[in-house]
Amino acid sequence: MTVWKLVLGIVLVLMGGLWTLQGLGYVGGGFMIGSRAWEAFGPVVAMTGPVWAVTGLYLAFTARPRA
């Protein structure tokens, strides 16, 4: 059940990075191109990714087996 947190964390890091690059104008093909808002949203989302990933890994390794 905790694997989804790890996957979510990885996806958030990738999405945040993409949004940042689109906001900065380095990646084309979307409505976010050159938008200052996505320059700010991207890093925030990317920084929450490792929190989810570490939480998922921690819970996976410390989970007690069910009886």
PDB file of N, H, CA, C and O in Angstrom:
ATOM      1  N   MET A   1       0.805  -1.209   0.000  1.00  0.00           N
ATOM      2  CA  MET A   1       0.000   0.000   0.000  1.00  0.00           C
ATOM      3  C   MET A   1       0.845   1.271   0.000  1.00  0.00           C
ATOM      4  O   MET A   1       0.345   2.336  -0.360  1.00  0.00           O
ATOM      5  N   THR A   2       2.093   1.183   0.389  1.00  0.00           N
ATOM      6  H   THR A   2       2.499   0.317   0.681  1.00  0.00           H
ATOM      7  CA  THR A   2       2.918   2.386   0.459  1.00  0.00           C
ATOM      8  C   THR A   2       3.685   2.644  -0.827  1.00  0.00           C
ATOM      9  O   THR A   2       4.321   3.688  -0.968  1.00  0.00           O
ATOM     10  N   VAL A   3       3.635   1.713  -1.761  1.00  0.00           N
ATOM     11  H   VAL A   3       3.118   0.865  -1.647  1.00  0.00           H
ATOM     12  CA  VAL A   3       4.355   1.893  -3.025  1.00  0.00           C
ATOM     13  C   VAL A   3       3.788   3.074  -3.799  1.00  0.00           C
ATOM     14  O   VAL A   3       4.529   3.761  -4.502  1.00  0.00           O
ATOM     15  N   TRP A   4       2.507   3.319  -3.683  1.00  0.00           N
ATOM     16  H   TRP A   4       1.905   2.761  -3.112  1.00  0.00           H
ATOM     17  CA  TRP A   4       1.909   4.428  -4.432  1.00  0.00           C
ATOM     18  C   TRP A   4       2.492   5.761  -3.997  1.00  0.00           C
ATOM     19  O   TRP A   4       2.556   6.690  -4.802  1.00  0.00           O
ATOM     20  N   LYS A   5       2.919   5.882  -2.742  1.00  0.00           N
ATOM     21  H   LYS A   5       2.866   5.128  -2.087  1.00  0.00           H
ATOM     22  CA  LYS A   5       3.529   7.134  -2.283  1.00  0.00           C
ATOM     23  C   LYS A   5       4.877   7.365  -2.961  1.00  0.00           C
ATOM     24  O   LYS A   5       5.213   8.496  -3.313  1.00  0.00           O
ATOM     25  N   LEU A   6       5.635   6.308  -3.141  1.00  0.00           N
ATOM     26  H   LEU A   6       5.362   5.389  -2.856  1.00  0.00           H
ATOM     27  CA  LEU A   6       6.910   6.411  -3.846  1.00  0.00           C
ATOM     28  C   LEU A   6       6.681   6.807  -5.298  1.00  0.00           C
ATOM     29  O   LEU A   6       7.360   7.692  -5.818  1.00  0.00           O
ATOM     30  N   VAL A   7       5.733   6.158  -5.948  1.00  0.00           N
ATOM     31  H   VAL A   7       5.182   5.438  -5.525  1.00  0.00           H
ATOM     32  CA  VAL A   7       5.417   6.474  -7.345  1.00  0.00           C
ATOM     33  C   VAL A   7       4.911   7.907  -7.465  1.00  0.00           C
ATOM     34  O   VAL A   7       5.313   8.631  -8.376  1.00  0.00           O
ATOM     35  N   LEU A   8       4.041   8.320  -6.564  1.00  0.00           N
ATOM     36  H   LEU A   8       3.714   7.733  -5.824  1.00  0.00           H
ATOM     37  CA  LEU A   8       3.534   9.692  -6.576  1.00  0.00           C
ATOM     38  C   LEU A   8       4.672  10.696  -6.414  1.00  0.00           C
ATOM     39  O   LEU A   8       4.694  11.723  -7.091  1.00  0.00           O
ATOM     40  N   GLY A   9       5.606  10.407  -5.532  1.00  0.00           N
ATOM     41  H   GLY A   9       5.588   9.573  -4.981  1.00  0.00           H
ATOM     42  CA  GLY A   9       6.747  11.294  -5.331  1.00  0.00           C
ATOM     43  C   GLY A   9       7.582  11.458  -6.586  1.00  0.00           C
ATOM     44  O   GLY A   9       7.990  12.570  -6.920  1.00  0.00           O
ATOM     45  N   ILE A  10       7.840  10.370  -7.279  1.00  0.00           N
ATOM     46  H   ILE A  10       7.509   9.466  -7.007  1.00  0.00           H
ATOM     47  CA  ILE A  10       8.615  10.428  -8.521  1.00  0.00           C
ATOM     48  C   ILE A  10       7.867  11.216  -9.579  1.00  0.00           C
ATOM     49  O   ILE A  10       8.460  12.037 -10.279  1.00  0.00           O
ATOM     50  N   VAL A  11       6.568  10.974  -9.701  1.00  0.00           N
ATOM     51  H   VAL A  11       6.087  10.307  -9.132  1.00  0.00           H
ATOM     52  CA  VAL A  11       5.755  11.696 -10.687  1.00  0.00           C
ATOM     53  C   VAL A  11       5.736  13.195 -10.376  1.00  0.00           C
ATOM     54  O   VAL A  11       5.827  14.014 -11.290  1.00  0.00           O
ATOM     55  N   LEU A  12       5.621  13.556  -9.112  1.00  0.00           N
ATOM     56  H   LEU A  12       5.548  12.890  -8.370  1.00  0.00           H
ATOM     57  CA  LEU A  12       5.604  14.974  -8.734  1.00  0.00           C
ATOM     58  C   LEU A  12       6.921  15.669  -9.064  1.00  0.00           C
ATOM     59  O   LEU A  12       6.920  16.814  -9.517  1.00  0.00           O
ATOM     60  N   VAL A  13       8.036  14.990  -8.842  1.00  0.00           N
ATOM     61  H   VAL A  13       8.037  14.060  -8.474  1.00  0.00           H
ATOM     62  CA  VAL A  13       9.332  15.581  -9.183  1.00  0.00           C
ATOM     63  C   VAL A  13       9.425  15.817 -10.686  1.00  0.00           C
ATOM     64  O   VAL A  13       9.865  16.878 -11.129  1.00  0.00           O
ATOM     65  N   LEU A  14       9.007  14.823 -11.468  1.00  0.00           N
ATOM     66  H   LEU A  14       8.650  13.962 -11.108  1.00  0.00           H
ATOM     67  CA  LEU A  14       9.063  14.966 -12.928  1.00  0.00           C
ATOM     68  C   LEU A  14       8.117  16.057 -13.426  1.00  0.00           C
ATOM     69  O   LEU A  14       8.493  16.867 -14.273  1.00  0.00           O
ATOM     70  N   MET A  15       6.895  16.078 -12.903  1.00  0.00           N
ATOM     71  H   MET A  15       6.590  15.420 -12.215  1.00  0.00           H
ATOM     72  CA  MET A  15       5.936  17.110 -13.311  1.00  0.00           C
ATOM     73  C   MET A  15       6.413  18.497 -12.922  1.00  0.00           C
ATOM     74  O   MET A  15       6.322  19.431 -13.718  1.00  0.00           O
ATOM     75  N   GLY A  16       6.919  18.639 -11.713  1.00  0.00           N
ATOM     76  H   GLY A  16       6.994  17.880 -11.066  1.00  0.00           H
ATOM     77  CA  GLY A  16       7.412  19.935 -11.259  1.00  0.00           C
ATOM     78  C   GLY A  16       8.570  20.429 -12.104  1.00  0.00           C
ATOM     79  O   GLY A  16       8.652  21.614 -12.425  1.00  0.00           O
ATOM     80  N   GLY A  17       9.459  19.526 -12.462  1.00  0.00           N
ATOM     81  H   GLY A  17       9.392  18.562 -12.201  1.00  0.00           H
ATOM     82  CA  GLY A  17      10.570  19.897 -13.333  1.00  0.00           C
ATOM     83  C   GLY A  17      10.099  20.338 -14.703  1.00  0.00           C
ATOM     84  O   GLY A  17      10.591  21.323 -15.251  1.00  0.00           O
ATOM     85  N   LEU A  18       9.141  19.604 -15.256  1.00  0.00           N
ATOM     86  H   LEU A  18       8.741  18.803 -14.811  1.00  0.00           H
ATOM     87  CA  LEU A  18       8.592  19.964 -16.566  1.00  0.00           C
ATOM     88  C   LEU A  18       7.890  21.311 -16.509  1.00  0.00           C
ATOM     89  O   LEU A  18       8.076  22.143 -17.397  1.00  0.00           O
ATOM     90  N   TRP A  19       7.090  21.533 -15.482  1.00  0.00           N
ATOM     91  H   TRP A  19       6.939  20.857 -14.762  1.00  0.00           H
ATOM     92  CA  TRP A  19       6.381  22.809 -15.355  1.00  0.00           C
ATOM     93  C   TRP A  19       7.354  23.969 -15.225  1.00  0.00           C
ATOM     94  O   TRP A  19       7.137  25.041 -15.790  1.00  0.00           O
ATOM     95  N   THR A  20       8.430  23.748 -14.473  1.00  0.00           N
ATOM     96  H   THR A  20       8.607  22.877 -14.014  1.00  0.00           H
ATOM     97  CA  THR A  20       9.438  24.803 -14.324  1.00  0.00           C
ATOM     98  C   THR A  20      10.082  25.123 -15.663  1.00  0.00           C
ATOM     99  O   THR A  20      10.211  26.291 -16.032  1.00  0.00           O
ATOM    100  N   LEU A  21      10.484  24.093 -16.386  1.00  0.00           N
ATOM    101  H   LEU A  21      10.379  23.145 -16.086  1.00  0.00           H
ATOM    102  CA  LEU A  21      11.119  24.311 -17.688  1.00  0.00           C
ATOM    103  C   LEU A  21      10.167  24.966 -18.679  1.00  0.00           C
ATOM    104  O   LEU A  21      10.589  25.794 -19.486  1.00  0.00           O
ATOM    105  N   GLN A  22       8.885  24.607 -18.628  1.00  0.00           N
ATOM    106  H   GLN A  22       8.542  23.934 -17.972  1.00  0.00           H
ATOM    107  CA  GLN A  22       7.915  25.255 -19.507  1.00  0.00           C
ATOM    108  C   GLN A  22       7.717  26.709 -19.105  1.00  0.00           C
ATOM    109  O   GLN A  22       7.622  27.582 -19.968  1.00  0.00           O
ATOM    110  N   GLY A  23       7.654  26.972 -17.830  1.00  0.00           N
ATOM    111  H   GLY A  23       7.730  26.262 -17.129  1.00  0.00           H
ATOM    112  CA  GLY A  23       7.500  28.345 -17.362  1.00  0.00           C
ATOM    113  C   GLY A  23       8.675  29.219 -17.754  1.00  0.00           C
ATOM    114  O   GLY A  23       8.508  30.408 -18.029  1.00  0.00           O
ATOM    115  N   LEU A  24       9.858  28.635 -17.778  1.00  0.00           N
ATOM    116  H   LEU A  24       9.993  27.670 -17.554  1.00  0.00           H
ATOM    117  CA  LEU A  24      11.054  29.374 -18.176  1.00  0.00           C
ATOM    118  C   LEU A  24      11.194  29.481 -19.692  1.00  0.00           C
ATOM    119  O   LEU A  24      12.027  30.238 -20.190  1.00  0.00           O
ATOM    120  N   GLY A  25      10.377  28.721 -20.425  1.00  0.00           N
ATOM    121  H   GLY A  25       9.700  28.106 -20.020  1.00  0.00           H
ATOM    122  CA  GLY A  25      10.403  28.786 -21.883  1.00  0.00           C
ATOM    123  C   GLY A  25      11.377  27.829 -22.544  1.00  0.00           C
ATOM    124  O   GLY A  25      11.625  27.944 -23.744  1.00  0.00           O
ATOM    125  N   TYR A  26      11.941  26.881 -21.791  1.00  0.00           N
ATOM    126  H   TYR A  26      11.739  26.787 -20.816  1.00  0.00           H
ATOM    127  CA  TYR A  26      12.887  25.923 -22.361  1.00  0.00           C
ATOM    128  C   TYR A  26      12.206  24.750 -23.058  1.00  0.00           C
ATOM    129  O   TYR A  26      12.784  24.135 -23.954  1.00  0.00           O
ATOM    130  N   VAL A  27      10.983  24.443 -22.649  1.00  0.00           N
ATOM    131  H   VAL A  27      10.513  24.943 -21.921  1.00  0.00           H
ATOM    132  CA  VAL A  27      10.229  23.343 -23.243  1.00  0.00           C
ATOM    133  C   VAL A  27       8.962  23.925 -23.838  1.00  0.00           C
ATOM    134  O   VAL A  27       8.236  24.657 -23.165  1.00  0.00           O
ATOM    135  N   GLY A  28       8.695  23.610 -25.083  1.00  0.00           N
ATOM    136  H   GLY A  28       9.285  23.016 -25.630  1.00  0.00           H
ATOM    137  CA  GLY A  28       7.516  24.151 -25.755  1.00  0.00           C
ATOM    138  C   GLY A  28       6.370  23.164 -25.785  1.00  0.00           C
ATOM    139  O   GLY A  28       6.495  22.023 -25.342  1.00  0.00           O
ATOM    140  N   GLY A  29       5.255  23.624 -26.314  1.00  0.00           N
ATOM    141  H   GLY A  29       5.154  24.551 -26.674  1.00  0.00           H
ATOM    142  CA  GLY A  29       4.127  22.737 -26.544  1.00  0.00           C
ATOM    143  C   GLY A  29       3.027  22.798 -25.506  1.00  0.00           C
ATOM    144  O   GLY A  29       2.353  21.791 -25.292  1.00  0.00           O
ATOM    145  N   GLY A  30       2.815  23.903 -24.864  1.00  0.00           N
ATOM    146  H   GLY A  30       3.363  24.721 -25.039  1.00  0.00           H
ATOM    147  CA  GLY A  30       1.742  23.983 -23.878  1.00  0.00           C
ATOM    148  C   GLY A  30       1.386  25.418 -23.567  1.00  0.00           C
ATOM    149  O   GLY A  30       2.046  26.352 -24.023  1.00  0.00           O
ATOM    150  N   PHE A  31       0.338  25.581 -22.789  1.00  0.00           N
ATOM    151  H   PHE A  31      -0.198  24.823 -22.419  1.00  0.00           H
ATOM    152  CA  PHE A  31      -0.128  26.924 -22.428  1.00  0.00           C
ATOM    153  C   PHE A  31       0.730  27.552 -21.334  1.00  0.00           C
ATOM    154  O   PHE A  31       0.540  28.720 -20.997  1.00  0.00           O
ATOM    155  N   MET A  32       1.663  26.801 -20.781  1.00  0.00           N
ATOM    156  H   MET A  32       1.818  25.851 -21.055  1.00  0.00           H
ATOM    157  CA  MET A  32       2.486  27.286 -19.677  1.00  0.00           C
ATOM    158  C   MET A  32       3.743  28.014 -20.148  1.00  0.00           C
ATOM    159  O   MET A  32       4.518  28.504 -19.326  1.00  0.00           O
ATOM    160  N   ILE A  33       3.948  28.087 -21.447  1.00  0.00           N
ATOM    161  H   ILE A  33       3.319  27.689 -22.115  1.00  0.00           H
ATOM    162  CA  ILE A  33       5.189  28.632 -21.994  1.00  0.00           C
ATOM    163  C   ILE A  33       5.381  30.081 -21.555  1.00  0.00           C
ATOM    164  O   ILE A  33       4.514  30.925 -21.779  1.00  0.00           O
ATOM    165  N   GLY A  34       6.503  30.356 -20.940  1.00  0.00           N
ATOM    166  H   GLY A  34       7.208  29.670 -20.758  1.00  0.00           H
ATOM    167  CA  GLY A  34       6.858  31.713 -20.550  1.00  0.00           C
ATOM    168  C   GLY A  34       6.002  32.323 -19.458  1.00  0.00           C
ATOM    169  O   GLY A  34       6.000  33.542 -19.291  1.00  0.00           O
ATOM    170  N   SER A  35       5.274  31.507 -18.713  1.00  0.00           N
ATOM    171  H   SER A  35       5.275  30.516 -18.849  1.00  0.00           H
ATOM    172  CA  SER A  35       4.393  32.021 -17.666  1.00  0.00           C
ATOM    173  C   SER A  35       5.118  32.033 -16.322  1.00  0.00           C
ATOM    174  O   SER A  35       5.663  31.017 -15.890  1.00  0.00           O
ATOM    175  N   ARG A  36       5.119  33.178 -15.676  1.00  0.00           N
ATOM    176  H   ARG A  36       4.676  34.003 -16.026  1.00  0.00           H
ATOM    177  CA  ARG A  36       5.783  33.307 -14.378  1.00  0.00           C
ATOM    178  C   ARG A  36       5.125  32.421 -13.310  1.00  0.00           C
ATOM    179  O   ARG A  36       5.795  31.949 -12.391  1.00  0.00           O
ATOM    180  N   ALA A  37       3.833  32.205 -13.435  1.00  0.00           N
ATOM    181  H   ALA A  37       3.289  32.589 -14.181  1.00  0.00           H
ATOM    182  CA  ALA A  37       3.142  31.376 -12.442  1.00  0.00           C
ATOM    183  C   ALA A  37       3.711  29.961 -12.428  1.00  0.00           C
ATOM    184  O   ALA A  37       3.920  29.389 -11.358  1.00  0.00           O
ATOM    185  N   TRP A  38       3.962  29.394 -13.604  1.00  0.00           N
ATOM    186  H   TRP A  38       3.792  29.859 -14.473  1.00  0.00           H
ATOM    187  CA  TRP A  38       4.476  28.030 -13.673  1.00  0.00           C
ATOM    188  C   TRP A  38       5.942  27.957 -13.280  1.00  0.00           C
ATOM    189  O   TRP A  38       6.429  26.894 -12.895  1.00  0.00           O
ATOM    190  N   GLU A  39       6.650  29.080 -13.373  1.00  0.00           N
ATOM    191  H   GLU A  39       6.254  29.943 -13.686  1.00  0.00           H
ATOM    192  CA  GLU A  39       8.020  29.136 -12.841  1.00  0.00           C
ATOM    193  C   GLU A  39       7.997  28.945 -11.331  1.00  0.00           C
ATOM    194  O   GLU A  39       8.929  28.378 -10.760  1.00  0.00           O
ATOM    195  N   ALA A  40       6.938  29.415 -10.683  1.00  0.00           N
ATOM    196  H   ALA A  40       6.181  29.875 -11.146  1.00  0.00           H
ATOM    197  CA  ALA A  40       6.812  29.294  -9.228  1.00  0.00           C
ATOM    198  C   ALA A  40       6.178  27.966  -8.818  1.00  0.00           C
ATOM    199  O   ALA A  40       6.633  27.331  -7.867  1.00  0.00           O
ATOM    200  N   PHE A  41       5.124  27.540  -9.532  1.00  0.00           N
ATOM    201  H   PHE A  41       4.754  28.056 -10.305  1.00  0.00           H
ATOM    202  CA  PHE A  41       4.431  26.301  -9.174  1.00  0.00           C
ATOM    203  C   PHE A  41       5.321  25.073  -9.350  1.00  0.00           C
ATOM    204  O   PHE A  41       5.280  24.148  -8.539  1.00  0.00           O
ATOM    205  N   GLY A  42       6.118  25.070 -10.402  1.00  0.00           N
ATOM    206  H   GLY A  42       6.151  25.822 -11.061  1.00  0.00           H
ATOM    207  CA  GLY A  42       6.956  23.911 -10.711  1.00  0.00           C
ATOM    208  C   GLY A  42       7.887  23.502  -9.585  1.00  0.00           C
ATOM    209  O   GLY A  42       7.860  22.346  -9.163  1.00  0.00           O
ATOM    210  N   PRO A  43       8.712  24.416  -9.082  1.00  0.00           N
ATOM    211  CA  PRO A  43       9.611  24.021  -7.991  1.00  0.00           C
ATOM    212  C   PRO A  43       8.884  23.603  -6.713  1.00  0.00           C
ATOM    213  O   PRO A  43       9.355  22.725  -5.990  1.00  0.00           O
ATOM    214  N   VAL A  44       7.753  24.220  -6.439  1.00  0.00           N
ATOM    215  H   VAL A  44       7.370  24.933  -7.027  1.00  0.00           H
ATOM    216  CA  VAL A  44       6.987  23.844  -5.245  1.00  0.00           C
ATOM    217  C   VAL A  44       6.506  22.402  -5.370  1.00  0.00           C
ATOM    218  O   VAL A  44       6.631  21.616  -4.431  1.00  0.00           O
ATOM    219  N   VAL A  45       5.959  22.062  -6.528  1.00  0.00           N
ATOM    220  H   VAL A  45       5.857  22.700  -7.290  1.00  0.00           H
ATOM    221  CA  VAL A  45       5.496  20.690  -6.757  1.00  0.00           C
ATOM    222  C   VAL A  45       6.681  19.730  -6.740  1.00  0.00           C
ATOM    223  O   VAL A  45       6.597  18.648  -6.157  1.00  0.00           O
ATOM    224  N   ALA A  46       7.782  20.121  -7.376  1.00  0.00           N
ATOM    225  H   ALA A  46       7.850  20.999  -7.849  1.00  0.00           H
ATOM    226  CA  ALA A  46       8.965  19.259  -7.420  1.00  0.00           C
ATOM    227  C   ALA A  46       9.546  19.020  -6.028  1.00  0.00           C
ATOM    228  O   ALA A  46      10.101  17.952  -5.770  1.00  0.00           O
ATOM    229  N   MET A  47       9.428  19.987  -5.136  1.00  0.00           N
ATOM    230  H   MET A  47       8.977  20.854  -5.346  1.00  0.00           H
ATOM    231  CA  MET A  47       9.957  19.818  -3.776  1.00  0.00           C
ATOM    232  C   MET A  47       9.063  18.935  -2.910  1.00  0.00           C
ATOM    233  O   MET A  47       9.542  18.346  -1.941  1.00  0.00           O
ATOM    234  N   THR A  48       7.782  18.830  -3.236  1.00  0.00           N
ATOM    235  H   THR A  48       7.393  19.308  -4.023  1.00  0.00           H
ATOM    236  CA  THR A  48       6.913  17.945  -2.455  1.00  0.00           C
ATOM    237  C   THR A  48       7.106  16.484  -2.850  1.00  0.00           C
ATOM    238  O   THR A  48       6.786  15.582  -2.077  1.00  0.00           O
ATOM    239  N   GLY A  49       7.625  16.254  -4.043  1.00  0.00           N
ATOM    240  H   GLY A  49       7.885  16.988  -4.671  1.00  0.00           H
ATOM    241  CA  GLY A  49       7.845  14.887  -4.515  1.00  0.00           C
ATOM    242  C   GLY A  49       8.741  14.062  -3.613  1.00  0.00           C
ATOM    243  O   GLY A  49       8.359  12.957  -3.227  1.00  0.00           O
ATOM    244  N   PRO A  50       9.928  14.562  -3.261  1.00  0.00           N
ATOM    245  CA  PRO A  50      10.791  13.768  -2.374  1.00  0.00           C
ATOM    246  C   PRO A  50      10.168  13.480  -1.010  1.00  0.00           C
ATOM    247  O   PRO A  50      10.457  12.448  -0.404  1.00  0.00           O
ATOM    248  N   VAL A  51       9.325  14.375  -0.526  1.00  0.00           N
ATOM    249  H   VAL A  51       9.091  15.213  -1.018  1.00  0.00           H
ATOM    250  CA  VAL A  51       8.652  14.129   0.753  1.00  0.00           C
ATOM    251  C   VAL A  51       7.768  12.893   0.638  1.00  0.00           C
ATOM    252  O   VAL A  51       7.797  12.025   1.510  1.00  0.00           O
ATOM    253  N   TRP A  52       6.987  12.810  -0.428  1.00  0.00           N
ATOM    254  H   TRP A  52       6.963  13.516  -1.136  1.00  0.00           H
ATOM    255  CA  TRP A  52       6.138  11.642  -0.647  1.00  0.00           C
ATOM    256  C   TRP A  52       6.974  10.384  -0.857  1.00  0.00           C
ATOM    257  O   TRP A  52       6.653   9.325  -0.318  1.00  0.00           O
ATOM    258  N   ALA A  53       8.046  10.500  -1.638  1.00  0.00           N
ATOM    259  H   ALA A  53       8.308  11.360  -2.075  1.00  0.00           H
ATOM    260  CA  ALA A  53       8.884   9.339  -1.927  1.00  0.00           C
ATOM    261  C   ALA A  53       9.556   8.810  -0.662  1.00  0.00           C
ATOM    262  O   ALA A  53       9.559   7.602  -0.423  1.00  0.00           O
ATOM    263  N   VAL A  54      10.116   9.691   0.139  1.00  0.00           N
ATOM    264  H   VAL A  54      10.113  10.672  -0.055  1.00  0.00           H
ATOM    265  CA  VAL A  54      10.783   9.266   1.374  1.00  0.00           C
ATOM    266  C   VAL A  54       9.773   8.676   2.350  1.00  0.00           C
ATOM    267  O   VAL A  54      10.064   7.688   3.024  1.00  0.00           O
ATOM    268  N   THR A  55       8.598   9.270   2.430  1.00  0.00           N
ATOM    269  H   THR A  55       8.361  10.073   1.882  1.00  0.00           H
ATOM    270  CA  THR A  55       7.554   8.726   3.296  1.00  0.00           C
ATOM    271  C   THR A  55       7.175   7.317   2.858  1.00  0.00           C
ATOM    272  O   THR A  55       7.033   6.416   3.685  1.00  0.00           O
ATOM    273  N   GLY A  56       7.014   7.136   1.555  1.00  0.00           N
ATOM    274  H   GLY A  56       7.130   7.867   0.883  1.00  0.00           H
ATOM    275  CA  GLY A  56       6.680   5.809   1.039  1.00  0.00           C
ATOM    276  C   GLY A  56       7.759   4.784   1.328  1.00  0.00           C
ATOM    277  O   GLY A  56       7.458   3.662   1.734  1.00  0.00           O
ATOM    278  N   LEU A  57       9.024   5.162   1.122  1.00  0.00           N
ATOM    279  H   LEU A  57       9.268   6.074   0.792  1.00  0.00           H
ATOM    280  CA  LEU A  57      10.126   4.246   1.409  1.00  0.00           C
ATOM    281  C   LEU A  57      10.218   3.938   2.898  1.00  0.00           C
ATOM    282  O   LEU A  57      10.422   2.788   3.286  1.00  0.00           O
ATOM    283  N   TYR A  58      10.071   4.949   3.720  1.00  0.00           N
ATOM    284  H   TYR A  58       9.906   5.884   3.405  1.00  0.00           H
ATOM    285  CA  TYR A  58      10.135   4.748   5.166  1.00  0.00           C
ATOM    286  C   TYR A  58       9.046   3.779   5.627  1.00  0.00           C
ATOM    287  O   TYR A  58       9.310   2.849   6.390  1.00  0.00           O
ATOM    288  N   LEU A  59       7.837   4.006   5.162  1.00  0.00           N
ATOM    289  H   LEU A  59       7.623   4.761   4.543  1.00  0.00           H
ATOM    290  CA  LEU A  59       6.736   3.135   5.568  1.00  0.00           C
ATOM    291  C   LEU A  59       6.899   1.724   5.020  1.00  0.00           C
ATOM    292  O   LEU A  59       6.500   0.755   5.667  1.00  0.00           O
ATOM    293  N   ALA A  60       7.480   1.603   3.834  1.00  0.00           N
ATOM    294  H   ALA A  60       7.803   2.390   3.308  1.00  0.00           H
ATOM    295  CA  ALA A  60       7.679   0.279   3.248  1.00  0.00           C
ATOM    296  C   ALA A  60       8.690  -0.539   4.051  1.00  0.00           C
ATOM    297  O   ALA A  60       8.526  -1.748   4.214  1.00  0.00           O
ATOM    298  N   PHE A  61       9.728   0.120   4.546  1.00  0.00           N
ATOM    299  H   PHE A  61       9.861   1.102   4.413  1.00  0.00           H
ATOM    300  CA  PHE A  61      10.766  -0.605   5.268  1.00  0.00           C
ATOM    301  C   PHE A  61      10.481  -0.769   6.754  1.00  0.00           C
ATOM    302  O   PHE A  61      11.096  -1.612   7.408  1.00  0.00           O
ATOM    303  N   THR A  62       9.573   0.009   7.291  1.00  0.00           N
ATOM    304  H   THR A  62       9.073   0.693   6.759  1.00  0.00           H
ATOM    305  CA  THR A  62       9.269  -0.109   8.716  1.00  0.00           C
ATOM    306  C   THR A  62       7.924  -0.776   8.979  1.00  0.00           C
ATOM    307  O   THR A  62       7.538  -0.952  10.135  1.00  0.00           O
ATOM    308  N   ALA A  63       7.217  -1.144   7.935  1.00  0.00           N
ATOM    309  H   ALA A  63       7.531  -1.001   6.996  1.00  0.00           H
ATOM    310  CA  ALA A  63       5.899  -1.763   8.112  1.00  0.00           C
ATOM    311  C   ALA A  63       6.058  -3.138   8.762  1.00  0.00           C
ATOM    312  O   ALA A  63       6.941  -3.920   8.411  1.00  0.00           O
ATOM    313  N   ARG A  64       5.193  -3.394   9.698  1.00  0.00           N
ATOM    314  H   ARG A  64       4.476  -2.759   9.983  1.00  0.00           H
ATOM    315  CA  ARG A  64       5.195  -4.698  10.357  1.00  0.00           C
ATOM    316  C   ARG A  64       4.337  -5.657   9.545  1.00  0.00           C
ATOM    317  O   ARG A  64       3.294  -5.271   9.019  1.00  0.00           O
ATOM    318  N   PRO A  65       4.772  -6.892   9.446  1.00  0.00           N
ATOM    319  CA  PRO A  65       3.948  -7.869   8.728  1.00  0.00           C
ATOM    320  C   PRO A  65       2.632  -8.115   9.464  1.00  0.00           C
ATOM    321  O   PRO A  65       2.583  -8.146  10.694  1.00  0.00           O
ATOM    322  N   ARG A  66       1.598  -8.284   8.702  1.00  0.00           N
ATOM    323  H   ARG A  66       1.638  -8.259   7.703  1.00  0.00           H
ATOM    324  CA  ARG A  66       0.283  -8.542   9.306  1.00  0.00           C
ATOM    325  C   ARG A  66       0.194  -9.989   9.758  1.00  0.00           C
ATOM    326  O   ARG A  66       0.727 -10.893   9.115  1.00  0.00           O
ATOM    327  N   ALA A  67      -0.484 -10.189  10.865  1.00  0.00           N
ATOM    328  H   ALA A  67      -0.918  -9.454  11.388  1.00  0.00           H
ATOM    329  CA  ALA A  67      -0.610 -11.538  11.420  1.00  0.00           C
ATOM    330  C   ALA A  67      -1.692 -12.327  10.744  1.00  0.00           C
ATOM    331  O   ALA A  67      -1.925 -13.484  11.096  1.00  0.00           O
TER     332      ALA A  67
END
